[in-house]
């Protein structure tokens, strides 16, 4: 079960990193593959872990 929790948290941290990097790039008008941070897909949370309860 711990491995599922680790994977879930890692996916969320990767998503947050991408959101933060994209937001900074948009603010400073750098090129980015997204036009908005809302275009970044949320991590899949269909695989249940204790962390998600």
Buried (B, 14 or more C-beta within 10 A) or exposed (E): EEEBEEBBBEBBEEBEEBBEBBBEBBEEEEEBEBEEBEEBEEBEEEEEBEBEE
